[in-house]
Structure formats: C-alpha cells, structure tokens
Amino acid sequence: MTKFPLVAALAFAFAAPAMAAPAEKHSFTQDGVTYFYTQTKVGGSLVIKGYAENGPDFYYVVRNGQVVGRTDDASVSFSVADAMANRGSVEVASAR
C-alpha cells in the first residue's frame, strides 16, 4: 500500500489553519524529492491532487477519517490515523 506522499500532505493539511482559497498550492520535500499539490475542500471532503518532481502523480480524497485515491496508476485506501502514525519527518513549504 502506497501512503506517501499523502502522509506529508495530511500532516500539513491538519496542522494548517483553514484554507483561504478553494485550491491552495503547496509543496514539500522528502528524501530529496519535491512534491507539488493542491488541496481543495469539496463538501465534507478534502481533495489532494499533485505530482512528484520527476515522479508519479497522485489524487486522494479524504473523508470521514478514510483516504481513497491513486498514486500513479495504483489504487490506495487507508485510514488517516494510520497515515499520521507513520508520517515521519518532512519539510513542508507553502508555494505562494
């Protein structure tokens, strides 16, 4: 099961204050790879969509403590609690 880059995106999403714009752009670096993504509130869901520099794209929907989506062409499904427990350390920067 692929949990990264969602782990860092979730860590940022829950640590950041309420989003000011419908689709706010962000980036973070993990193990020398930079990830770029947007997060958008859609009803009761958080949609995280992005790509890794020189790597795969990803699309996640977070709702009711669960995550479903894809990384590259692989489907993913897991709980937010599991992702947060396995997050490790990342550098997170808002791309404004």
HELIX and SHEET records of a PDB file:
HELIX    1   1 LEU A    6  ALA A   15  1                                  10    
HELIX    2   2 VAL A   80  ALA A   85  1                                   6    
SHEET    1   A 7 ALA A  74  SER A  79  0                                        
SHEET    2   A 7 GLN A  66  THR A  71 -1                                        
SHEET    3   A 7 ASP A  57  ARG A  63 -1                                        
SHEET    4   A 7 SER A  45  ALA A  52 -1                                        
SHEET    5   A 7 VAL A  33  VAL A  42 -1                                        
SHEET    6   A 7 ALA A  23  GLN A  30 -1                                        
SHEET    7   A 7 GLU A  91  SER A  94 -1                                        
END                                                                             
